[in-house]
Amino acid sequence: MGEYEHLLSVQDLHTTFTTDNGEVQAVNGVSFNLDERKVLGIVGESGSGKSVTAYSIMQILAENGRISGGRILFKGEDISKWDEKQMSGFRGKSCSIIFQDPMTSLNPVFSVGNQLMEAIRLHTDKKGQEARDRAIEMLKLVGINEPEKRLKQYPFELSGGMRQRVMIAMALACEPDILIADEPTTALDVTIQAQILELMLDIQKKLGMAIIMVTHDLGVIAEMCDEIIVMYGGRVCERGTADEIFYNPKHEYTKGLLHSIPSLDGSKGRLQSIEGTPINMLNMPNGCAFCPRCKEAMKICLEALPPEQQINDFHKASCWINVRDGHYPLTEEEIAAGGYTEKEIEEVVSHG
């Protein structure tokens, strides 16, 4: 892996948006690592900060958005400090993104071939016939039939699944080290969803790239990811392997997401919803962002941010309930890092 420890390392990332009503802290201290050939899933409902985290990596935020803190290390270099010229070289060649809506991600007035070859010419040394041959090769790779014919067609002439395959082909044309897939199957039916996810895994094995899968659906990434991060209110509330997240959840928000997944045999009965509404990002509590919607919430949940506790070697969670129940007591390092008082800790452990 060269001189760097991780292919991508996001460290204490903060991303802020300036609005008429004040500053919105859309991403608030997010950290994670991504290694070569690995698949990382980022899960959360709309407004949790998962897409903004992905856009921060590529620095394609809206005009009122900015990275206000933290570091983003790509192969050991802090790309959050790069200028636009450096980032233009990074996008496409080193890191590509598949947006969630193939219907609007392609320009309707240019042919598929025009858009695909533009990306190839921009980020590689291939021109003319070489660029066209590469475009045909990529369309074949993503399973599009009659690729020569498709190059001449316009987006409106293709189905949703075909357009999503074109987007994947465009993202992979320059063989990036990292592929970010921002809810790539949201606009597709269930059958096409399965095909697209299987296609992405097949291509990942062939090209050896790392993938960041952004989604609101835990079921979509159950068998895809090496690690899953669950986000709420701009923060990471739980992280771990797929088995740990699905079979040993330790945060009430994660449990709520899992209860909302239907079972094929109907054994779960009526689906349970998470009561309340998403947190107002302009009025965040000092403690856990999920506290106003949590049935198990305690006083300290509003007042102090829970530390990220080590559940086991493959699992971490940020929830005061784990401390209250005594299963995972805080270490001295966690207490010191969080700035908690003895009184706060005693309240959780003794009274709940």
C-alpha positions as a printed Julia matrix, in Angstrom:
352×3 Matrix{Float64}:
   0.0     0.0     0.0
   2.97    2.3    -0.36
   3.91    4.82    2.32
   0.33    5.55    3.38
  -1.59    3.58    5.98
  -5.04    3.87    4.34
  -6.14    4.65    0.79
  -8.57    7.24    2.19
  -8.71    8.57    5.74
 -11.4    11.04    6.8
 -10.46   12.58   10.14
 -12.86   14.67   12.26
 -14.57   16.12    9.18
 -16.83   19.15    9.66
 -18.86   20.55    6.77
 -20.96   23.7     7.22
 -23.64   25.39    5.12
 -24.46   29.07    5.51
 -28.2    29.81    5.36
 -30.42   32.81    6.05
 -31.35   31.23    9.39
 -27.81   30.47   10.5
 -25.0    27.96   10.11
 -25.97   24.34    9.5
 -23.4    21.79   10.68
 -24.3    19.09    8.15
 -21.27   16.93    8.98
 -20.07   17.13   12.56
 -16.85   15.29   13.37
 -17.06   12.27   11.03
 -14.05    9.95   10.87
 -13.44    6.7     8.97
 -10.82    4.85    6.95
 -11.1     3.12    3.59
  -8.55    0.6     2.38
  -7.85   -0.69   -1.11
 -10.33   -3.24   -2.5
 -12.72   -2.67    0.42
 -16.41   -1.68    0.39
 -17.64    0.84    2.99
 -21.34    1.46    3.5
 -22.64    4.78    4.87
 -26.25    4.44    6.01
 -28.76    6.94    7.33
 -32.06    8.64    6.59
 -32.38   11.81    4.52
 -30.59   14.68    6.23
 -28.2    12.47    8.2
 -25.15   13.89    6.4
 -24.13   10.81    4.44
 -24.27   12.4     0.96
 -22.65   15.61    2.2
 -19.78   13.49    3.54
 -19.33   11.98    0.08
 -19.56   15.37   -1.64
 -17.02   16.78    0.83
 -14.51   14.15   -0.23
 -14.84   15.27   -3.85
 -15.36   18.95   -2.91
 -18.5    19.32   -5.0
 -20.51   21.14   -2.34
 -23.06   23.86   -3.05
 -21.8    27.44   -3.1
 -22.9    28.03    0.5
 -21.09   24.91    1.73
 -17.52   24.56    2.95
 -15.28   22.16    4.82
 -14.85   23.94    8.14
 -12.62   21.45    9.92
 -10.83   18.13    9.81
  -8.71   16.41    7.19
  -9.31   14.17    4.17
  -6.2    12.14    3.41
  -5.91   10.4     0.03
  -2.81    8.2    -0.08
  -1.43   10.26    2.79
  -2.06   13.71    1.23
  -4.6    16.15    2.68
  -6.82   16.86   -0.32
  -9.09   19.17    1.7
  -6.37   21.81    1.19
  -6.06   21.27   -2.57
  -7.05   23.99   -5.04
  -9.58   23.52   -7.85
  -6.94   22.52  -10.42
  -5.63   19.75   -8.18
  -9.17   18.58   -7.39
 -10.06   18.49  -11.09
  -7.28   15.97  -11.54
  -8.47   14.0    -8.52
 -12.09   13.8    -9.67
 -12.66   11.15  -12.28
  -9.12    9.83  -12.36
  -8.6     9.0    -8.67
 -12.16    9.18   -7.37
 -15.45    8.98   -9.28
 -19.06    9.28   -8.17
 -22.34    7.78   -9.32
 -25.22   10.1    -8.47
 -28.53    8.78   -7.22
 -30.75    9.86  -10.12
 -29.67    8.62  -13.57
 -32.62   10.47  -15.09
 -31.09   13.88  -14.37
 -27.37   13.07  -14.13
 -26.95   12.79  -17.9
 -27.27   15.86  -20.13
 -30.37   15.36  -22.34
 -29.01   17.39  -25.29
 -25.82   15.36  -25.8
 -25.54   11.77  -26.96
 -24.39    9.03  -24.62
 -21.19    8.64  -26.6
 -20.44   12.36  -26.48
 -20.71   12.46  -22.68
 -18.83    9.23  -22.09
 -15.96   10.14  -24.43
 -15.69   13.61  -22.91
 -14.87   12.06  -19.53
 -12.31    9.76  -21.13
 -10.62   12.57  -23.07
 -10.56   14.81  -19.98
  -8.92   12.36  -17.58
  -6.81   10.11  -19.84
  -4.48   10.53  -22.78
  -6.92    8.77  -25.14
  -8.28   10.88  -28.02
 -10.36   10.32  -31.14
 -10.8     6.66  -32.06
  -9.0     5.49  -28.9
 -11.53    7.34  -26.75
 -14.39    5.85  -28.77
 -12.99    2.34  -28.43
 -12.63    2.86  -24.67
 -16.25    4.05  -24.45
 -17.45    0.94  -26.27
 -15.3    -1.23  -24.01
 -16.83    0.34  -20.89
 -20.4    -0.07  -22.16
 -19.68   -3.75  -22.77
 -18.2    -4.04  -19.28
 -21.4    -2.79  -17.64
 -23.54   -5.16  -19.69
 -25.05   -2.84  -22.29
 -25.89   -4.6   -25.53
 -25.13   -3.09  -28.95
 -22.69   -0.51  -27.48
 -21.9     1.07  -30.88
 -25.6     1.84  -31.32
 -25.94    3.2   -27.76
 -23.15    5.72  -28.31
 -25.34    7.5   -30.85
 -28.45    7.51  -28.68
 -29.62   10.21  -26.27
 -30.47    9.59  -22.61
 -34.23    9.78  -23.18
 -33.96    6.8   -25.52
 -32.65    4.55  -22.73
 -34.43    2.95  -19.79
 -33.62    3.89  -16.19
 -31.49    0.79  -15.71
 -29.57    1.47  -18.92
 -28.93    5.07  -17.93
 -27.61    3.95  -14.56
 -25.27    1.54  -16.33
 -24.05    4.4   -18.51
 -23.36    6.42  -15.35
 -21.37    3.51  -13.92
 -19.45    3.18  -17.18
 -18.63    6.89  -17.1
 -17.49    6.69  -13.47
 -15.24    3.7   -14.16
 -13.86    4.79  -17.52
 -10.64    6.13  -15.97
 -10.26    3.21  -13.53
 -10.4     5.3   -10.33
  -8.98    4.13   -7.01
 -12.26    5.01   -5.27
 -15.85    4.79   -6.49
 -18.51    6.68   -4.52
 -22.02    5.4    -5.2
 -24.6     7.86   -3.85
 -27.8     5.82   -3.59
 -27.24    4.36   -7.09
 -30.36    2.18   -7.02
 -32.94    4.57   -5.5
 -34.72    5.35   -8.77
 -34.72    1.74  -10.01
 -37.09   -1.17   -9.48
 -36.08   -4.09   -7.25
 -34.98   -6.4   -10.07
 -32.71   -3.79  -11.64
 -31.4    -2.84   -8.18
 -30.04   -6.35   -7.7
 -28.45   -6.34  -11.15
 -26.73   -2.98  -10.58
 -25.33   -4.0    -7.16
 -24.07   -7.31   -8.54
 -22.52   -5.46  -11.48
 -20.69   -3.06   -9.16
 -19.22   -5.9    -7.13
 -18.12   -7.76  -10.26
 -16.39   -4.68  -11.64
 -14.79   -3.95   -8.28
 -13.21   -7.4    -8.29
 -11.95   -6.91  -11.84
 -10.52   -3.41  -11.32
  -9.54   -3.7    -7.65
 -11.01   -0.35   -6.61
 -12.48    0.64   -3.24
 -16.18    1.56   -3.0
 -18.1     3.91   -0.71
 -21.78    2.98   -0.89
 -24.1     5.72    0.35
 -27.67    4.61    1.02
 -30.67    4.91    3.33
 -31.46    1.2     2.98
 -29.58   -1.25    5.18
 -30.99   -4.14    3.16
 -29.27   -2.92   -0.01
 -25.8    -3.3     1.44
 -26.27   -6.32    3.7
 -23.95   -8.54    1.68
 -21.85   -5.89   -0.06
 -19.88   -4.09    2.63
 -16.81   -4.94    4.64
 -17.76   -2.18    7.1
 -20.95   -0.2     7.7
 -21.2     3.28    9.21
 -24.58    4.46   10.53
 -25.04    8.25   10.56
 -27.61   10.48   12.2
 -27.62   14.26   12.6
 -24.25   14.67   10.89
 -22.48   12.26   13.25
 -21.48    8.61   13.23
 -23.59    6.81   15.82
 -22.44    3.24   15.11
 -19.91    1.4    12.97
 -18.91   -2.2    12.45
 -19.01   -5.23   10.17
 -22.3    -6.15    8.53
 -22.78   -9.07   10.92
 -22.26   -6.84   13.96
 -24.6    -4.1    12.71
 -27.37   -6.53   11.72
 -27.18   -9.04   14.55
 -25.74   -7.04   17.44
 -26.89   -3.38   17.07
 -25.94   -1.17   20.01
 -27.53    2.18   19.1
 -31.25    2.83   19.28
 -31.28    4.49   15.84
 -29.68    1.44   14.23
 -32.27   -0.76   15.92
 -35.01    1.46   14.53
 -33.64    1.14   11.0
 -33.46   -2.64   11.31
 -37.04   -2.87   12.61
 -38.22   -1.01    9.51
 -36.91   -3.71    7.16
 -39.68   -6.14    6.15
 -39.09   -9.9     6.36
 -39.89  -12.21    3.46
 -41.89  -14.61    5.63
 -43.75  -11.9     7.51
 -42.32  -13.06   10.84
 -41.76   -9.47   11.98
 -45.46   -8.7    11.78
 -46.31   -5.03   11.43
 -43.32   -2.84   10.63
 -42.21   -0.42   13.32
 -41.53    3.19   12.43
 -39.15    5.59   14.17
 -41.41    8.12   15.84
 -40.84   11.85   15.58
 -39.19   13.88   12.85
 -35.54   14.3    11.78
 -33.46   16.6    13.93
 -33.42   20.33   13.18
 -29.8    20.89   12.19
 -30.06   24.54   13.27
 -31.02   23.53   16.79
 -28.85   20.56   17.71
 -28.79   19.28   21.3
 -25.48   19.26   23.15
 -25.75   15.51   23.51
 -26.99   12.75   21.22
 -28.77   14.01   18.09
 -31.2    11.07   18.2
 -32.24   11.83   21.79
 -35.55   13.67   20.96
 -36.81   10.56   19.1
 -35.36    7.88   21.38
 -37.73    5.94   23.68
 -34.83    5.07   25.98
 -33.5     8.64   26.29
 -32.11    9.85   29.6
 -31.34   13.32   30.9
 -27.64   13.01   30.12
 -28.46   12.14   26.5
 -29.49   15.77   25.97
 -26.6    17.26   27.91
 -23.49   15.26   26.97
 -22.37   13.69   23.7
 -21.9     9.94   24.22
 -18.39    8.65   23.51
 -17.68    6.13   20.78
 -17.24    2.94   22.78
 -15.42   -0.19   21.68
 -18.03   -2.97   21.77
 -15.56   -5.51   20.4
 -12.74   -5.66   17.85
 -15.19   -5.15   14.96
 -17.81   -2.84   16.46
 -18.12    0.65   17.98
 -21.2     2.59   19.1
 -22.0     5.98   20.64
 -24.88    5.46   23.07
 -25.25    6.18   26.79
 -27.51    3.12   27.19
 -24.47    0.88   26.83
 -22.94    2.71   29.8
 -26.17    2.65   31.83
 -26.62   -1.1    31.4
 -23.05   -1.67   32.49
 -22.13   -3.88   29.55
 -19.52   -1.52   28.18
 -18.21    0.78   30.94
 -16.29    3.88   29.91
 -12.53    3.75   30.0
 -10.54    6.54   31.6
  -9.44    7.61   28.11
 -13.04    7.9    26.89
 -14.04    9.94   29.95
 -11.08   12.27   29.5
 -11.62   12.63   25.73
 -15.32   13.46   26.16
 -14.88   15.97   28.97
 -17.49   14.29   31.16
 -17.82   14.93   34.87
 -18.0    12.24   37.54
 -21.54   13.41   38.32
 -22.67   12.86   34.71
 -21.19    9.39   34.6
 -22.7     8.49   37.99
 -26.13    9.65   36.82
 -26.02    7.33   33.83
 -24.72    4.29   35.68
 -26.8     4.66   38.85
 -30.07    6.21   37.77
 -30.41    5.87   34.0
